[in-house]
Structures are given as C-alpha cells and as structure tokens.
Amino acid sequence: MSDDFLFAEDTEEELPEEKGTWKVLIVDDEPEVHAVTKLALSDFTFQDKRLEFVCAYSGAEAKQCFKDHDDIAIVLLDVVMETDDAGLQVAEYVRNTLHNHFTRIILRTGQPGQAPERDVILNYDINDYKSKTELTAQKLFTVVIATLRSYRDIIVIEENRQGLEKIISASADLFSIHSLEGFIEGIVQQLSSLLGGTKDAAYITSAVAGPHPIDEENPREFFVFTGKGEYAELEGRPLQEAVTGEKLAACHRALAERSQVYEDEYLVAYCQGKSTHGSLLYMSGLPRKLTAMDKHLLELFSQNVQIAFDNVLLTKDIEDTQREIVVRLGQAMEKHFSDGKHIQRMVDMCVLLAEAYGLSREQVEMLKLAVPLHDIGKLKIPSKIFTKAGSLDDSEREVMQNHAEFGYNLLKDSKRPIIKAAAKVARDHHEHWDGNGYPRGLKGEDIHIFSRITAIADVYDALRSKLHHKEAWPLDKVLDVFRSQRGKQFDPSLVDILLRESDAFEEIQQRYQECEPAALK
Amino acid sequence: MSDDFLFAEDTEEELPEEKGTWKVLIVDDEPEVHAVTKLALSDFTFQDKRLEFVCAYSGAEAKQCFKDHDDIAIVLLDVVMETDDAGLQVAEYVRNTLHNHFTRIILRTGQPGQAPERDVILNYDINDYKSKTELTAQKLFTVVIATLRSYRDIIVIEENRQGLEKIISASADLFSIHSLEGFIEGIVQQLSSLLGGTKDAAYITSAVAGPHPIDEENPREFFVFTGKGEYAELEGRPLQEAVTGEKLAACHRALAERSQVYEDEYLVAYCQGKSTHGSLLYMSGLPRKLTAMDKHLLELFSQNVQIAFDNVLLTKDIEDTQREIVVRLGQAMEKHFSDGKHIQRMVDMCVLLAEAYGLSREQVEMLKLAVPLHDIGKLKIPSKIFTKAGSLDDSEREVMQNHAEFGYNLLKDSKRPIIKAAAKVARDHHEHWDGNGYPRGLKGEDIHIFSRITAIADVYDALRSKLHHKEAWPLDKVLDVFRSQRGKQFDPSLVDILLRESDAFEEIQQRYQECEPAALK
C-alpha cells in the first residue's frame, strides 16, 4: 500500500497562521486529577498543534461533551464516577450510540479491581487501559502522543475518504450535465465543495471552437471556453490574450508537463482527456492553502472533468451535425424555387418568435429541427407547377396544396418526438388562425404552436424576398399584411411579437443574403 | 462524522470459514524474548482472528520482513540489537523509506537509557514505548489488543478509501463508454475490481427497447438489456421470463424499495437514474461474502452506472434520430422514381459490403449516414426527365448526369466529416473502376471506397426492383451483369463479396418489399 500523498509533509515553509489544536477530554470526578493532567501536559505540542482541554466531572457530563464536540481526539476516561461503571457506559455510548469510531478512548482507573483490565480491554472498544498509579507524567506524555498519532493517521485517511466520496458525488453531477451551458458552473460548484469557494475560474480548451470539435487536421488554439469572475468576460478569447505574464507561463507549464501547477494565488490543473488534447482548469482566490491531499483530489477530479467535457462535446457534435443535415436538405429542397437561404432565415425567425413566445429551450431545439422539413412534401409536386409563371389554375392549386399532407405522410409514422413534430409542422403550416387554411381547416390553438410560428416566418420571408415570380415587397407593405391578418390568417400574439421585433426580423432577413451557409448554428 | 457502514457489524450468522490472522512481527536479538512473547499471546484472538508471528533477530532481518510482508499489523521492536539504535533505524525505514504508515510500531526496550522515552516517542513515528520490565503478560495483552484496534480502524477506513478510488477510476472508464455494446462488459469488469469476479450478471432496464428510449407515454416493460454468463442468452427477454421464482421476487423488491437486495447466492442492485425509472444490476457467483462496506461501495457504483447508461442512451437517441431523418429524406427524394424502400435496402447492402470489406465500425456508421443522401442532387433535375418513358436523349442524359455534381455542391462546403463523406458519395457513385464513369472519370482506388460500395448497392437494387420504366430482373441476370462488369464498372473485390454473399443480398432485397419503414436501424 503506497499512499504517500496521504502522509506527505507539505514542503512549503510554515506559515505563522493558527494551526488548530488537538481536543482532549478529561473525565474524572476528582478535580485534582484534572489539574494534574493539565499541568503534566501543559507544554505539549504535537505537529505544531497544542492541546485544548475539555473537562467533564461525571459520565453524564462526558456524554454531553461528546454531543457538543465532534472533534475530540482523545478522552482520558475515569471508570468509577456516579456509578461503578460510569466510564464504561461513556465508552459504550460513544461507540454504539454516537457511532463515533474516531475519538481514541484511554481508560484511566483508580480502582483496577472495579474494572479488571483483561475484561475491560476485551469487551469495550477502548484504545488503552491505565491504572492511575502507573501514569507518571512521562507515561502520560507517551500515551497521549502515541494515541494522537493513531488519531492523526485515522483522520488523515478519513478526510481523504470523505474527499473521495465528494468526488464521486461531484462527478455524478458533472456527468449529468448534457449541455455546455452550465458546465463551468457545475465545475466551480463541485470544486467549492471539495476545496472551498474560488473567486475566478476558467476552463481553457482547444476543442469545440469550430463547427467540428475534434478536427485532427486543424488543431485549434487554446482559448477560454467558459469562465467565472474576471474570466466571465474573456470567454472565446485565445489563451495568450486572456492570460498573461506569469499566469500564462504557468498554463504553458501545465500543458507541457501535463500536470498541475500550484502557486500561492492560483492554480492551473491539467485535465487529461481520452480523446482530445486535454484542457486547463484555472482557479484563483482559493480560501485556504492546498494540502498534498487536496492536490491529489484535484487531480482525480480534473480527470473526470475532462471525460465529462468530452462527453458533452460528443453529444453537441452529433446534435450540430443533425441540425446541419436538416438545414442543408431543407435548403436543397428549397433551391427549386427560392434563393436557397429561405430555410436558414426561417429557422432564425422561428427561434426569435418561439423564445419571445416563451417556449422552453427543449421546445426551441425541437422546432429548429422541424422547421427545415416543413416543405418536404413539395418533393412530390411536379416542378413545373413551381416554376409556372403567373397564378395556378384550380387543379394545379389543389396539387400544390397536397404538399402539406404529403409531407405529413412522409414523416408521421416515426416514433421520435422530433420527427413527429416535423410531421405536424409539414401538415399544418398553412392552417389559419380563423380556420380558413388548409389542409384541415384547424382553428386557433388547435393548430400546434410550432405550426403557427412556422406559418409566420414562412410568409414573412417569402414576401420580403425576391422569388422567381415576384419582387421583394417593401417592409411597410409586409407589415401591413400581418397587421391586417392579425387574428385572421395568423396567431394575434405572434403577430404582436413580429411587429414589436420587426427590426430583429429585418436583421435576419438581410443576414443570409450574400454569405455562404457557414453560419449553421 | 457518521460513517456507520464502515464499522457496521455484519449481522449474518458467523460462517465457519477461515477469517485470516493478524500478523505480529517480533524483533529481538534474544531468542527467549520471542518465546516468552509467543507464550503470553498464545491464546489471543481479536475479532475471531488469531495472531500469526513473524520473527526477526536483528534490525536487518526486520527490514527484510517488512519487504516480504506488506500486511504486518504490529511490530514489537527491540531497540538495541546489532547497533545501539538498530530498532530506531527500523522504525525510520518503515515510515520514511517504505512509506508504510499502517503497521503499528511498539518499541520495547531493555535499556531505556539508550533510547530515552521522551526523545524517542517525539522523534520517531512510533505508536507506543515500553520498557521490557513493565511489560507483564497482562500489559502485553492490553497493548496488543489496543494497538490492533487502532490498526483495524485504520485499515477499515483505508480499505474503504481504496474502494472509493477504485470507484472513481471505474466510473471514469464507465463514462468513457459511448456505445451500448461493451456496456455490460464495462460494468462487470469494474465490479470485479471492486468486489471480485462474478459468474452471471445482467443489466435489466425499461428504457431503450423501442426506437425512442424515454417515452413517457409508453413506459416499457423491464427486460434484460444485456447479460453475461447464463444471462448472455436472455438479452432482450422480459424480466419475468428471464428471471423466475425467488430471484424475480428479489428484483421486484429492489424496484419497489429502490434499494439493494442481498442474498447468499446473488444480489440485485437498484440503479437510480436522474432521467429514467432506474434499472437493476443482477449478479451471482460473487467470490466472497459482501461486507457492509462492499455494499456501500456497490450503492455508489450503481448510481454512476445509471448515469453512464442514461448518457449512452441520450447519445444513441440523437444518433438514431439523425439516421432516421437521413433515411426518411433519402426515401422521400426517391419516391419520385421508385418504391421508396430503395434507400433502406441500399443502406443495408452497403453495410454488408463495408463490413465484409473490413471497414471499421466508425466508417460503417459514417457510410450509413452518407448513402441515403447519394442522390440528393436529383432534387435539381426536372421531374419530367425521371418520369420519361423510354431512354433519354443526349441533352437529357447530360442534365441527368449533372445530379452528381449538383449533389456534391449542395454538401461540399460542410466542415463535418459525415457531410463531407456524403458529398463525395453524391459526386462519385457513378464513377467506374476502369475510369469510364462520370462526372470525373476517376479510376480504381482513386474512387473513395464509400462511393465504390454505394455504386454496387445502387445498381444491384435498381436491377432487382420493378421501377416505373422496367420490370425487376431475375437474380441470375443481375449476377451476370456484375460478373461481366467485375473490374470494369465495379471494384472487383467488392463484386467478389457480392457474389459470395448473394443470399444475404437477396434477403435484404426481399426484406423491405411489404413492410413499413419501422425497422429504421
């Protein structure tokens, strides 16, 4: 068994700060025993900590002391007090009622006949048995220091054990995070419970900057992925801009050595990844000096941070790919009859409406995937109908209107919520609030909110764009259409959002006029 | 501090099995001291374990004993042997060279003047100091039992500490698993390192059975998700079929109480999930009786198992959704000119070819997403060309052939490997092995393996299917085409696979003739 870190001496020079004390409970019904004990141990120190005495004059008082203090290192325990076995009762109480297995119990009896050594040492979970006569000052000194050593050994391991339990629970929380938002908050919160609160923190990585996170051909620069405190404002900035001087050197050292770097004011922890090149966790303003054990715990935690991060990245990568596929396919379908950016603009407009309407993050994400597929049914419409100059005749219009049902039929039998949502949007995005739409003439809130949102974005962008059969309408004229169709073709509350946010709509309308579809968000 | 489980008495009746011993090292240069010590402690037991003596007659021998035994509980250590401080050197060696902080060191000196008590107890990390004269048989008994108690307390916490370290590393491994394959192997392997090997194991859950794992409207029955040993063959079977009698009752109890159920022969651990209804981990054939501490560790581990499982499910769900979207869109595009199951069959045929060819799992997954999009460029071809009866004229054929470049252009500027692969397949799936294909006249291995595979599946399924302009060809005639085009139109090694596996191809060809596209794998 090698657990050197547990018992490592902290090599830094000693600070003049308070080191704490060892609590010794003296239990005896004779006051002079208290006095003599304190005198004998008056100049005692062990590992630079002095003793602090707590006194009890009966078994009952001793029990109360154990309730009041959960950090008693040693109890010097008389046996015969208010009853012949009052001290033994205390030992029993400490171990079996309070379940305290850490305090070292030294029985100290004046009447060995009352509590025969062999029986007592066998039957009570005590750690030493002394008759008062054998306890010279020297022997008392020896027994206290030897016993404190055992106590220290137990506490050292126990504290590490508790630290590990915290890491397990911290990691469970960390691995339950599925989005990059909240990732740094999760880390900082868990670190606080391990080490105490931090002032500033940053998670610095080379992954995730581009659309594809793990791009071996183009390794990315390290940058501040997310931060707290003074690093909150530096998100997205390259490492060498965000961190400077000695701290930057510490970051480079941590990366080069794949290790932790500890300074007085801050630390940089290298987080080893299984799939990526690793990241850095920077923290400053730690509330206390870290021990060797703290550092060991931090190392374990850093490893899990990186695995959790890699997991979140993986999920994000798949989700982003999925979104890009849907948008590209939606655009490809649109290319028959528009400039091909219609889908991109529609998605952004729908997100704007959905967020202002108050849909949840999950719903917005689902809507983003459903919108691009709204016209999938048009794949079944002969292209000559789309490209026809002038208006459609009745039978052509009927064929055209069938695209809604066609689209629904292509998607409806899926069991996946996203595809089911897309099926409904495909079917219902031409329904009208007043019931005059197609294919089913649904009314008001019987039309799913996704479809009501999609309907507005679809019409807005079509009117504001130049298509093969029409010029782009001026903004005023488009807004007039929505004003006049408020509560008729369109959901009035969504129209209100559109009118209120028309600047933002225009911004989206302009955004994808020229540029390539790079910005697939 | 309440860590009751650490010191819990195991309540089961005592088994008559071997309990092990406490190792006591006697170090003394006088053989009679060894004899007397053994005699005084001859009937000693502590917690049903006897003492086992190891003897050394010099400091040098003592050091060797510590190298040979890493589980010495107590050393009774003489001071003056080959040198005046030989014993003190041993103490120093144990703590500072071997970094052994667990063995309790009791110094036992015949010449207290050589090693003054106060100096020695202060300067050496020893746990007691006795002069041989004060060590009566009773005192020896007391000191050994009291010291063993400290040793036991330390070892109990230390073992738990080590168990927790194992859990942390086990969990890190578990959270690095991203596929459901290998999940039970991962669990069983980690459990073996925690508790020792198991014979049979099963992971029983209600999630993941259907295409959408977390379907609140249709909670699924519990079933054996994956198993080892006798449960390997029961994968996919409902709980109440796979497990019967008393074991089934134990499973139901674990579910109802959301707790662990321990029996002599097996255990059932409830795994609490954050998002799902939880699962069960069943194990039998554990190599030893579990202690309260084992059970506590198992509980911590079970929680992480479930979080890891939920993570894997989430990833799988997104991936499956993505695959379904691509297949449905590919089918929707195909519906212009075929029975709409062409894509489904092509994907399965491509997987068959890819696996036989030796592509990696990652490549096969990528191919599955790329194949459905191979004809996306046809969206830009007027539908009258598709639906034309008879053969195309030259200009129509040229427009038709443009679909390859069109498809490439729709996808090529993506940065995502999957979409880039799909772009290449869209462009190159009409290239010929001998360079006579289009659009670029690529040759041999200059054509990406994905495109060579897609080309074969595309042609095979088209020939074997009834399309609007042709009947399905008989199998023999289709195979003849491939035989004659081996090394001309098609990659010869892929043709060899096709000819060898033609039964499997036919099976796929038949599979999606009637059924609905439910089986989107």
Interface residues (C-beta under 8 A of the other chain):
Chain A: M1 S2 D3 D4 L6 F7 D70 H99 N100 H101 F102 R104 E117 R118 I121 L122 D125 I126 N127 D128 Y129 E134 Q138 F141 T142 I145 A146 R149 S150 D153 I154 I157 E158 N160 R161 Q162 L164 E165 I167 I168 S171 A172 F175 S176 H178 G210 P211 H212 D215 K274 L300 Q303 N304 I307 A308 D310 N311 L314 T315 I318 E319 D320 T321 Q322 E324 I325 V326 R328 L329 Q331 A332 M333 K335 H336 L369 L373 I376 L379 K380 P382 S383 K384 L410 L411 D413 S414 K415 R416 P417 I418 I419 E516 P517 A518
Chain B: M1 S2 D3 D4 L6 F7 D70 H99 N100 H101 F102 R104 E117 R118 I121 L122 D125 I126 N127 D128 Y129 E134 Q138 F141 T142 I145 A146 R149 S150 D153 I154 I157 E158 N160 R161 Q162 L164 E165 I167 I168 S171 A172 F175 S176 H178 G210 P211 H212 D215 K274 L300 Q303 N304 I307 A308 D310 N311 L314 T315 D317 I318 E319 D320 T321 Q322 E324 I325 V326 R328 L329 Q331 A332 M333 K335 H336 L369 L373 I376 L379 K380 P382 S383 K384 L410 L411 D413 S414 K415 R416 P417 I418 I419 E516 P517 A518
